[in-house]
């Protein structure tokens, strides 16, 4: 992974912030406008084999035995679920599915295969 990826909070805080969410507790919000298909950040943290809060599973195939889990340690752990959502992961990298307005909550679909 190249060094220009936003994976640490200091980098992410330039475009994101955590605030009170109308969806659930705390959420992740856009500090500025984010364009459709724009790279937002990388879900960062240690690999894990145990499921839990703030764990993102990425499947290399449709075989659940090949899943890679990462325990979120950066701001992206505050992503809440919405259907439809406005962002989605490609591996551990998060991208905007559509334009996201300043101060809008950034959401993903927690469903399988997302």
The first five atom37 places (N, CA, C, CB, O) and aatype in JSON, in Angstrom:
{
  "aatype": [20, 20, 20, 20, 20, 20, 20, 20, 20, 20, 20, 20, 20, 20, 20, 20, 20, 20, 20, 20, 20, 20, 20, 20, 20, 20, 20, 20, 20, 20, 20, 20, 20, 20, 20, 20, 20, 20, 20, 20, 20, 20, 20, 20, 20, 20, 20, 20, 20, 20, 20, 20, 20, 20, 20, 20, 20, 20, 20, 20, 20, 20, 20, 20, 20, 20, 20, 20, 20, 20, 20, 20, 20, 20, 20, 20, 20, 20, 20, 20, 20, 20, 20, 20, 20, 20, 20, 20, 20, 20, 20, 20, 20, 20, 20, 20, 20, 20, 20, 20, 20, 20, 20, 20, 20, 20, 20, 20, 20, 20, 20, 20, 20, 20],
  "atom_mask": [
    [1, 1, 1, 1, 1],
    [1, 1, 1, 1, 1],
    [1, 1, 1, 1, 1],
    [1, 1, 1, 1, 1],
    [1, 1, 1, 1, 1],
    [1, 1, 1, 1, 1],
    [1, 1, 1, 1, 1],
    [1, 1, 1, 1, 1],
    [1, 1, 1, 1, 1],
    [1, 1, 1, 1, 1],
    [1, 1, 1, 1, 1],
    [1, 1, 1, 1, 1],
    [1, 1, 1, 1, 1],
    [1, 1, 1, 1, 1],
    [1, 1, 1, 1, 1],
    [1, 1, 1, 1, 1],
    [1, 1, 1, 1, 1],
    [1, 1, 1, 1, 1],
    [1, 1, 1, 1, 1],
    [1, 1, 1, 1, 1],
    [1, 1, 1, 1, 1],
    [1, 1, 1, 1, 1],
    [1, 1, 1, 1, 1],
    [1, 1, 1, 1, 1],
    [1, 1, 1, 1, 1],
    [1, 1, 1, 1, 1],
    [1, 1, 1, 1, 1],
    [1, 1, 1, 1, 1],
    [1, 1, 1, 1, 1],
    [1, 1, 1, 1, 1],
    [1, 1, 1, 1, 1],
    [1, 1, 1, 1, 1],
    [1, 1, 1, 1, 1],
    [1, 1, 1, 1, 1],
    [1, 1, 1, 1, 1],
    [1, 1, 1, 1, 1],
    [1, 1, 1, 1, 1],
    [1, 1, 1, 1, 1],
    [1, 1, 1, 1, 1],
    [1, 1, 1, 1, 1],
    [1, 1, 1, 1, 1],
    [1, 1, 1, 1, 1],
    [1, 1, 1, 1, 1],
    [1, 1, 1, 1, 1],
    [1, 1, 1, 1, 1],
    [1, 1, 1, 1, 1],
    [1, 1, 1, 1, 1],
    [1, 1, 1, 1, 1],
    [1, 1, 1, 1, 1],
    [1, 1, 1, 1, 1],
    [1, 1, 1, 1, 1],
    [1, 1, 1, 1, 1],
    [1, 1, 1, 1, 1],
    [1, 1, 1, 1, 1],
    [1, 1, 1, 1, 1],
    [1, 1, 1, 1, 1],
    [1, 1, 1, 1, 1],
    [1, 1, 1, 1, 1],
    [1, 1, 1, 1, 1],
    [1, 1, 1, 1, 1],
    [1, 1, 1, 1, 1],
    [1, 1, 1, 1, 1],
    [1, 1, 1, 1, 1],
    [1, 1, 1, 1, 1],
    [1, 1, 1, 1, 1],
    [1, 1, 1, 1, 1],
    [1, 1, 1, 1, 1],
    [1, 1, 1, 1, 1],
    [1, 1, 1, 1, 1],
    [1, 1, 1, 1, 1],
    [1, 1, 1, 1, 1],
    [1, 1, 1, 1, 1],
    [1, 1, 1, 1, 1],
    [1, 1, 1, 1, 1],
    [1, 1, 1, 1, 1],
    [1, 1, 1, 1, 1],
    [1, 1, 1, 1, 1],
    [1, 1, 1, 1, 1],
    [1, 1, 1, 1, 1],
    [1, 1, 1, 1, 1],
    [1, 1, 1, 1, 1],
    [1, 1, 1, 1, 1],
    [1, 1, 1, 1, 1],
    [1, 1, 1, 1, 1],
    [1, 1, 1, 1, 1],
    [1, 1, 1, 1, 1],
    [1, 1, 1, 1, 1],
    [1, 1, 1, 1, 1],
    [1, 1, 1, 1, 1],
    [1, 1, 1, 1, 1],
    [1, 1, 1, 1, 1],
    [1, 1, 1, 1, 1],
    [1, 1, 1, 1, 1],
    [1, 1, 1, 1, 1],
    [1, 1, 1, 1, 1],
    [1, 1, 1, 1, 1],
    [1, 1, 1, 1, 1],
    [1, 1, 1, 1, 1],
    [1, 1, 1, 1, 1],
    [1, 1, 1, 1, 1],
    [1, 1, 1, 1, 1],
    [1, 1, 1, 1, 1],
    [1, 1, 1, 1, 1],
    [1, 1, 1, 1, 1],
    [1, 1, 1, 1, 1],
    [1, 1, 1, 1, 1],
    [1, 1, 1, 1, 1],
    [1, 1, 1, 1, 1],
    [1, 1, 1, 1, 1],
    [1, 1, 1, 1, 1],
    [1, 1, 1, 1, 1],
    [1, 1, 1, 1, 1],
    [1, 1, 1, 1, 1],
    [1, 1, 1, 1, 1]
  ],
  "atom_positions": [
    [[0.86, -1.19, 0.0], [0.0, 0.0, 0.0], [0.89, 1.23, 0.0], [-0.97, 0.01, 1.24], [1.84, 1.33, 0.79]],
    [[0.6, 2.15, -0.85], [1.45, 3.34, -0.95], [1.23, 4.28, 0.24], [1.16, 4.09, -2.27], [0.2, 4.21, 0.93]],
    [[2.21, 5.14, 0.47], [2.16, 6.06, 1.6], [1.14, 7.17, 1.43], [3.51, 6.65, 1.83], [0.82, 7.86, 2.4]],
    [[0.62, 7.37, 0.21], [-0.33, 8.46, 0.0], [-1.76, 8.05, 0.34], [-0.26, 8.94, -1.44], [-2.68, 8.84, 0.15]],
    [[-1.97, 6.85, 0.84], [-3.3, 6.39, 1.24], [-3.64, 7.01, 2.6], [-3.36, 4.83, 1.31], [-2.8, 7.09, 3.49]],
    [[-4.91, 7.43, 2.74], [-5.38, 7.98, 4.02], [-5.76, 6.82, 4.92], [-6.6, 8.96, 3.82], [-6.83, 6.24, 4.78]],
    [[-4.88, 6.49, 5.85], [-5.2, 5.4, 6.77], [-5.04, 5.8, 8.24], [-4.34, 4.21, 6.47], [-5.55, 5.11, 9.12]],
    [[-4.34, 6.86, 8.5], [-4.16, 7.3, 9.88], [-5.08, 8.49, 10.17], [-2.68, 7.68, 10.15], [-5.4, 9.27, 9.27]],
    [[-5.5, 8.61, 11.41], [-6.46, 9.65, 11.79], [-6.02, 11.05, 11.37], [-6.69, 9.62, 13.28], [-6.85, 11.85, 10.93]],
    [[-4.75, 11.36, 11.5], [-4.26, 12.69, 11.13], [-4.56, 12.99, 9.66], [-2.74, 12.81, 11.4], [-4.92, 14.12, 9.31]],
    [[-4.41, 11.99, 8.79], [-4.71, 12.15, 7.37], [-6.21, 12.22, 7.13], [-4.09, 10.99, 6.55], [-6.69, 13.06, 6.36]],
    [[-6.96, 11.34, 7.79], [-8.42, 11.26, 7.61], [-9.12, 12.51, 8.11], [-8.97, 10.03, 8.32], [-10.13, 12.92, 7.54]],
    [[-8.61, 13.12, 9.18], [-9.25, 14.29, 9.77], [-9.26, 15.5, 8.84], [-8.56, 14.65, 11.06], [-9.98, 16.47, 9.11]],
    [[-8.49, 15.47, 7.78], [-8.5, 16.57, 6.81], [-9.83, 16.6, 6.05], [-7.33, 16.43, 5.82], [-10.26, 17.66, 5.61]],
    [[-10.49, 15.43, 5.9], [-11.75, 15.38, 5.15], [-12.92, 14.78, 5.94], [-11.55, 14.6, 3.89], [-14.06, 14.82, 5.48]],
    [[-12.65, 14.22, 7.13], [-13.69, 13.54, 7.92], [-13.68, 14.0, 9.37], [-13.5, 12.02, 7.85], [-12.66, 14.48, 9.88]],
    [[-14.82, 13.84, 10.02], [-14.89, 14.05, 11.47], [-15.95, 13.13, 12.07], [-15.21, 15.53, 11.81], [-16.85, 12.67, 11.37]],
    [[-15.83, 12.86, 13.35], [-16.78, 12.02, 14.07], [-17.75, 12.93, 14.82], [-16.06, 11.05, 15.06], [-17.34, 13.91, 15.45]],
    [[-19.03, 12.61, 14.74], [-20.05, 13.4, 15.42], [-21.24, 12.55, 15.82], [-20.51, 14.55, 14.52], [-21.27, 11.35, 15.54]],
    [[-22.21, 13.16, 16.48], [-23.42, 12.45, 16.88], [-24.22, 12.06, 15.64], [-24.28, 13.33, 17.83], [-24.43, 12.87, 14.74]],
    [[-24.66, 10.82, 15.62], [-25.36, 10.29, 14.46], [-26.84, 10.09, 14.75], [-24.74, 8.98, 14.03], [-27.21, 9.63, 15.83]],
    [[-27.69, 10.42, 13.8], [-29.11, 10.12, 13.89], [-29.39, 8.66, 13.6], [-29.89, 11.0, 12.93], [-30.5, 8.18, 13.84]],
    [[-28.4, 7.95, 13.09], [-28.55, 6.52, 12.79], [-28.25, 5.68, 14.02], [-27.62, 6.11, 11.63], [-29.04, 4.82, 14.41]],
    [[-27.08, 5.94, 14.64], [-26.66, 5.14, 15.8], [-25.47, 5.8, 16.49], [-26.3, 3.69, 15.38], [-24.39, 5.88, 15.92]],
    [[-25.67, 6.28, 17.69], [-24.57, 6.78, 18.51], [-23.7, 7.82, 17.82], [-23.71, 5.65, 18.95], [-24.12, 8.96, 17.6]],
    [[-22.49, 7.41, 17.49], [-21.53, 8.28, 16.81], [-21.43, 7.83, 15.35], [-20.12, 8.24, 17.5], [-21.65, 6.67, 15.04]],
    [[-21.09, 8.77, 14.48], [-20.96, 8.46, 13.06], [-19.82, 9.24, 12.45], [-22.26, 8.75, 12.33], [-19.21, 10.09, 13.09]],
    [[-19.55, 8.93, 11.19], [-18.47, 9.57, 10.45], [-19.08, 10.54, 9.44], [-17.58, 8.52, 9.74], [-20.0, 10.18, 8.7]],
    [[-18.57, 11.77, 9.4], [-19.15, 12.83, 8.58], [-18.1, 13.46, 7.68], [-19.79, 13.89, 9.47], [-16.91, 13.46, 7.98]],
    [[-18.56, 14.0, 6.56], [-17.69, 14.66, 5.59], [-17.39, 16.09, 6.04], [-18.32, 14.65, 4.18], [-18.31, 16.87, 6.28]],
    [[-16.13, 16.43, 6.16], [-15.71, 17.79, 6.52], [-15.81, 18.72, 5.31], [-14.27, 17.78, 7.09], [-15.87, 19.94, 5.45]],
    [[-15.82, 18.13, 4.11], [-15.92, 18.88, 2.86], [-16.69, 18.03, 1.86], [-14.49, 19.26, 2.31], [-16.98, 16.86, 2.12]],
    [[-17.03, 18.61, 0.71], [-17.71, 17.84, -0.33], [-16.79, 16.74, -0.83], [-18.16, 18.76, -1.5], [-15.58, 16.92, -0.96]],
    [[-17.39, 15.58, -1.1], [-16.65, 14.44, -1.63], [-17.31, 14.04, -2.94], [-16.61, 13.24, -0.61], [-18.52, 13.82, -2.99]],
    [[-16.53, 13.94, -4.01], [-17.06, 13.62, -5.33], [-17.4, 12.14, -5.47], [-16.05, 14.03, -6.41], [-16.84, 11.3, -4.77]],
    [[-18.31, 11.84, -6.38], [-18.66, 10.46, -6.69], [-17.39, 9.72, -7.12], [-19.75, 10.39, -7.81], [-16.59, 10.24, -7.89]],
    [[-17.22, 8.5, -6.61], [-16.08, 7.61, -6.9], [-14.76, 8.08, -6.28], [-15.91, 7.49, -8.38], [-13.72, 7.46, -6.52]],
    [[-14.79, 9.14, -5.48], [-13.55, 9.63, -4.86], [-13.12, 8.69, -3.74], [-13.76, 11.07, -4.3], [-13.94, 8.19, -2.97]],
    [[-11.82, 8.47, -3.66], [-11.21, 7.7, -2.58], [-11.37, 8.5, -1.28], [-9.71, 7.38, -2.87], [-11.03, 9.69, -1.23]],
    [[-11.88, 7.84, -0.24], [-12.09, 8.5, 1.05], [-10.98, 8.14, 2.03], [-13.46, 8.12, 1.63], [-10.39, 9.02, 2.65]],
    [[-10.7, 6.85, 2.18], [-9.68, 6.42, 3.12], [-9.57, 4.92, 3.15], [-9.97, 6.96, 4.5], [-10.34, 4.21, 2.49]],
    [[-8.62, 4.42, 3.94], [-8.37, 2.99, 4.08], [-8.65, 2.55, 5.51], [-6.91, 2.66, 3.68], [-8.17, 3.16, 6.46]],
    [[-9.44, 1.5, 5.64], [-9.75, 0.91, 6.95], [-8.46, 0.29, 7.46], [-10.93, -0.17, 6.85], [-7.92, -0.63, 6.83]],
    [[-7.96, 0.77, 8.58], [-6.63, 0.4, 9.05], [-6.69, -0.17, 10.46], [-5.7, 1.61, 9.03], [-7.45, 0.3, 11.31]],
    [[-5.89, -1.19, 10.68], [-5.77, -1.83, 11.99], [-5.18, -3.21, 11.83], [-7.14, -1.9, 12.7], [-4.93, -3.66, 10.71]],
    [[-4.96, -3.9, 12.94], [-4.33, -5.22, 12.87], [-5.29, -6.27, 12.29], [-3.86, -5.66, 14.25], [-6.51, -6.16, 12.42]],
    [[-4.71, -7.28, 11.66], [-5.5, -8.4, 11.17], [-6.07, -9.15, 12.37], [-4.64, -9.35, 10.28], [-5.47, -9.19, 13.45]],
    [[-7.24, -9.75, 12.17], [-7.86, -10.52, 13.23], [-8.58, -11.72, 12.65], [-8.84, -9.64, 14.04], [-8.94, -11.73, 11.47]],
    [[-8.77, -12.74, 13.47], [-9.55, -13.9, 13.08], [-10.88, -13.94, 13.84], [-8.75, -15.2, 13.33], [-11.75, -14.75, 13.54]],
    [[-11.01, -13.05, 14.81], [-12.22, -13.01, 15.65], [-13.14, -11.88, 15.21], [-11.84, -12.83, 17.14], [-12.69, -10.77, 14.93]],
    [[-14.42, -12.18, 15.14], [-15.4, -11.15, 14.79], [-15.63, -10.25, 16.0], [-16.74, -11.79, 14.32], [-15.41, -10.67, 17.14]],
    [[-16.05, -9.06, 15.77], [-16.32, -8.14, 16.87], [-16.71, -6.78, 16.34], [-15.12, -8.02, 17.78], [-16.76, -6.56, 15.13]],
    [[-16.99, -5.88, 17.26], [-17.31, -4.51, 16.89], [-16.1, -3.9, 16.19], [-17.72, -3.66, 18.14], [-14.97, -4.12, 16.63]],
    [[-16.3, -3.16, 15.13], [-15.25, -2.48, 14.37], [-14.35, -3.43, 13.57], [-14.4, -1.68, 15.32], [-13.23, -3.07, 13.22]],
    [[-14.83, -4.65, 13.28], [-14.07, -5.57, 12.43], [-14.67, -5.55, 11.03], [-14.06, -7.03, 13.02], [-15.88, -5.71, 10.87]],
    [[-13.82, -5.35, 10.03], [-14.26, -5.39, 8.63], [-13.68, -6.65, 8.01], [-13.8, -4.1, 7.85], [-12.48, -6.92, 8.09]],
    [[-14.57, -7.42, 7.37], [-14.17, -8.65, 6.69], [-14.13, -8.4, 5.19], [-15.13, -9.82, 7.02], [-15.09, -7.87, 4.63]],
    [[-13.04, -8.77, 4.56], [-12.9, -8.69, 3.11], [-12.72, -10.1, 2.6], [-11.71, -7.76, 2.69], [-11.87, -10.86, 3.07]],
    [[-13.54, -10.45, 1.61], [-13.52, -11.79, 1.05], [-12.8, -11.78, -0.29], [-14.95, -12.34, 0.88], [-13.16, -11.04, -1.2]],
    [[-11.77, -12.62, -0.39], [-11.02, -12.71, -1.63], [-11.79, -13.52, -2.67], [-9.64, -13.34, -1.39], [-11.53, -13.41, -3.87]],
    [[-12.72, -14.32, -2.22], [-13.61, -15.09, -3.08], [-14.92, -15.26, -2.32], [-12.98, -16.49, -3.5], [-15.1, -14.65, -1.26]],
    [[-15.8, -16.06, -2.83], [-17.07, -16.3, -2.13], [-16.91, -17.33, -1.02], [-18.15, -16.75, -3.11], [-17.91, -17.74, -0.42]],
    [[-15.7, -17.75, -0.74], [-15.41, -18.74, 0.3], [-15.11, -18.02, 1.61], [-14.21, -19.66, -0.13], [-14.12, -17.3, 1.71]],
    [[-15.96, -18.21, 2.61], [-15.78, -17.51, 3.89], [-14.49, -17.92, 4.59], [-16.96, -17.78, 4.8], [-14.03, -17.2, 5.47]],
    [[-13.9, -19.06, 4.22], [-12.62, -19.47, 4.82], [-11.47, -18.6, 4.33], [-12.33, -20.93, 4.5], [-10.4, -18.59, 4.93]],
    [[-11.69, -17.87, 3.25], [-10.64, -17.0, 2.69], [-10.83, -15.55, 3.09], [-10.61, -17.12, 1.17], [-10.22, -14.66, 2.49]],
    [[-11.66, -15.29, 4.08], [-11.91, -13.92, 4.53], [-10.72, -13.38, 5.31], [-13.19, -13.86, 5.4], [-10.06, -14.1, 6.06]],
    [[-10.46, -12.09, 5.12], [-9.41, -11.4, 5.87], [-10.11, -10.37, 6.75], [-8.33, -10.73, 4.92], [-10.84, -9.51, 6.24]],
    [[-9.89, -10.45, 8.05], [-10.49, -9.51, 8.99], [-9.49, -8.5, 9.47], [-11.1, -10.25, 10.17], [-8.31, -8.81, 9.68]],
    [[-9.96, -7.28, 9.64], [-9.1, -6.21, 10.15], [-9.88, -5.47, 11.22], [-8.63, -5.24, 9.01], [-11.02, -5.06, 11.0]],
    [[-9.26, -5.3, 12.38], [-9.88, -4.57, 13.5], [-9.6, -3.08, 13.31], [-9.35, -5.07, 14.89], [-8.45, -2.64, 13.38]],
    [[-10.67, -2.31, 13.07], [-10.51, -0.89, 12.8], [-9.93, -0.11, 13.95], [-11.81, -0.31, 12.42], [-10.44, -0.18, 15.08]],
    [[-8.88, 0.63, 13.68], [-8.24, 1.48, 14.69], [-8.22, 2.93, 14.26], [-6.83, 1.01, 14.97], [-7.67, 3.77, 14.97]],
    [[-8.82, 3.24, 13.09], [-8.85, 4.63, 12.66], [-10.29, 5.13, 12.6], [-8.16, 4.79, 11.28], [-11.21, 4.4, 12.99]],
    [[-10.5, 6.34, 12.12], [-11.82, 6.96, 12.12], [-12.86, 6.16, 11.34], [-11.73, 8.34, 11.54], [-14.06, 6.28, 11.62]],
    [[-12.45, 5.36, 10.38], [-13.42, 4.61, 9.59], [-14.2, 3.59, 10.42], [-12.72, 3.9, 8.45], [-15.2, 3.04, 9.95]],
    [[-13.76, 3.33, 11.63], [-14.51, 2.42, 12.5], [-15.86, 3.01, 12.91], [-13.69, 2.1, 13.76], [-16.72, 2.29, 13.42]],
    [[-16.06, 4.3, 12.69], [-17.32, 4.96, 13.05], [-18.36, 4.94, 11.93], [-17.05, 6.39, 13.45], [-19.41, 5.57, 12.06]],
    [[-18.09, 4.24, 10.84], [-19.07, 4.14, 9.75], [-20.32, 3.4, 10.24], [-18.46, 3.41, 8.53], [-20.23, 2.34, 10.86]],
    [[-21.48, 3.97, 9.95], [-22.76, 3.33, 10.27], [-23.39, 2.75, 9.02], [-23.72, 4.34, 10.93], [-23.0, 3.07, 7.89]],
    [[-24.36, 1.88, 9.24], [-25.09, 1.21, 8.16], [-26.26, 2.05, 7.66], [-25.6, -0.15, 8.62], [-26.97, 2.69, 8.44]],
    [[-26.44, 2.05, 6.35], [-27.64, 2.61, 5.73], [-27.88, 1.87, 4.43], [-27.5, 4.16, 5.5], [-26.94, 1.44, 3.76]],
    [[-29.14, 1.74, 4.07], [-29.51, 1.13, 2.8], [-30.58, 1.98, 2.16], [-30.01, -0.33, 2.99], [-31.73, 1.93, 2.58]],
    [[-30.24, 2.77, 1.15], [-28.97, 2.75, 0.43], [-27.88, 3.53, 1.17], [-29.15, 3.34, -0.97], [-28.15, 4.42, 1.97]],
    [[-26.65, 3.15, 0.89], [-25.49, 3.81, 1.49], [-24.89, 4.79, 0.49], [-24.42, 2.77, 1.95], [-25.26, 4.79, -0.69]],
    [[-23.96, 5.62, 0.96], [-23.33, 6.58, 0.05], [-21.84, 6.29, -0.18], [-23.5, 7.97, 0.6], [-21.17, 7.03, -0.89]],
    [[-21.33, 5.21, 0.44], [-19.93, 4.82, 0.26], [-19.83, 3.3, 0.29], [-19.02, 5.46, 1.35], [-20.71, 2.62, 0.81]],
    [[-18.74, 2.78, -0.27], [-18.55, 1.33, -0.25], [-17.06, 1.01, -0.29], [-19.28, 0.65, -1.43], [-16.25, 1.8, -0.76]],
    [[-16.73, -0.17, 0.21], [-15.34, -0.61, 0.24], [-14.99, -1.38, -1.03], [-15.08, -1.47, 1.47], [-15.8, -2.13, -1.57]],
    [[-13.77, -1.18, -1.47], [-13.12, -2.02, -2.47], [-11.9, -2.56, -1.74], [-12.75, -1.22, -3.83], [-10.89, -1.87, -1.62]],
    [[-12.0, -3.77, -1.25], [-11.0, -4.28, -0.32], [-11.13, -3.48, 0.96], [-9.55, -4.17, -0.92], [-12.22, -3.39, 1.52]],
    [[-10.05, -2.9, 1.43], [-10.11, -2.08, 2.64], [-10.15, -0.58, 2.32], [-8.91, -2.38, 3.52], [-10.14, 0.25, 3.24]],
    [[-10.21, -0.23, 1.04], [-10.28, 1.17, 0.63], [-11.73, 1.6, 0.46], [-9.49, 1.39, -0.69], [-12.52, 0.88, -0.16]],
    [[-12.08, 2.75, 1.0], [-13.44, 3.28, 0.97], [-13.58, 4.34, -0.11], [-13.83, 3.87, 2.34], [-12.74, 5.24, -0.22]],
    [[-14.65, 4.23, -0.91], [-14.93, 5.17, -2.01], [-16.36, 5.68, -1.91], [-14.69, 4.51, -3.39], [-17.24, 4.98, -1.4]],
    [[-16.58, 6.88, -2.39], [-17.93, 7.47, -2.42], [-18.7, 6.84, -3.58], [-17.86, 9.04, -2.57], [-18.21, 6.79, -4.7]],
    [[-19.92, 6.36, -3.31], [-20.79, 5.81, -4.36], [-21.48, 6.92, -5.13], [-21.83, 4.86, -3.75], [-21.88, 6.74, -6.29]],
    [[-21.62, 8.07, -4.48], [-22.28, 9.23, -5.08], [-21.66, 10.46, -4.44], [-23.84, 9.19, -4.88], [-20.83, 10.34, -3.54]],
    [[-22.07, 11.65, -4.89], [-21.58, 12.88, -4.26], [-22.02, 12.87, -2.8], [-22.12, 14.15, -5.0], [-23.15, 12.48, -2.48]],
    [[-21.14, 13.29, -1.93], [-21.43, 13.39, -0.5], [-21.25, 14.86, -0.11], [-20.5, 12.44, 0.36], [-20.2, 15.45, -0.34]],
    [[-22.29, 15.42, 0.48], [-22.27, 16.84, 0.85], [-21.46, 17.06, 2.13], [-23.71, 17.35, 1.05], [-21.29, 16.15, 2.94]],
    [[-20.96, 18.27, 2.28], [-20.28, 18.67, 3.51], [-21.24, 18.44, 4.68], [-19.81, 20.18, 3.45], [-22.42, 18.8, 4.6]],
    [[-20.74, 17.86, 5.75], [-21.48, 17.57, 6.99], [-22.48, 16.43, 6.84], [-22.21, 18.81, 7.45], [-23.25, 16.18, 7.77]],
    [[-22.49, 15.73, 5.72], [-23.36, 14.56, 5.55], [-22.69, 13.34, 6.18], [-23.66, 14.3, 4.03], [-21.47, 13.18, 6.09]],
    [[-23.49, 12.48, 6.82], [-22.93, 11.26, 7.39], [-22.56, 10.3, 6.27], [-23.94, 10.6, 8.37], [-23.31, 10.11, 5.31]],
    [[-21.4, 9.7, 6.41], [-20.93, 8.7, 5.44], [-21.35, 7.33, 5.94], [-19.37, 8.79, 5.23], [-21.08, 6.97, 7.09]],
    [[-22.01, 6.56, 5.08], [-22.57, 5.26, 5.48], [-22.17, 4.17, 4.49], [-24.11, 5.35, 5.57], [-21.86, 4.43, 3.33]],
    [[-22.18, 2.94, 5.01], [-21.94, 1.75, 4.18], [-23.07, 0.77, 4.44], [-20.55, 1.11, 4.49], [-23.83, 0.91, 5.39]],
    [[-23.16, -0.24, 3.58], [-24.13, -1.31, 3.77], [-23.38, -2.46, 4.46], [-24.76, -1.78, 2.39], [-22.43, -3.01, 3.91]],
    [[-23.82, -2.82, 5.66], [-23.17, -3.89, 6.41], [-23.47, -5.27, 5.84], [-23.59, -3.83, 7.86], [-22.88, -6.26, 6.29]],
    [[-24.36, -5.35, 4.87], [-24.79, -6.65, 4.34], [-23.66, -7.45, 3.74], [-25.85, -6.44, 3.31], [-22.59, -6.92, 3.45]],
    [[-23.91, -8.77, 3.55], [-22.87, -9.65, 2.99], [-22.54, -9.23, 1.56], [-23.32, -11.13, 3.02], [-23.39, -8.77, 0.81]],
    [[-21.28, -9.41, 1.22], [-20.82, -9.12, -0.13], [-20.57, -7.67, -0.4], [-21.8, -9.63, -1.11], [-20.33, -7.3, -1.55]],
    [[-20.62, -6.81, 0.62], [-20.4, -5.38, 0.41], [-18.98, -5.02, 0.69], [-21.33, -4.55, 1.27], [-18.6, -3.86, 0.57]]
  ]
}
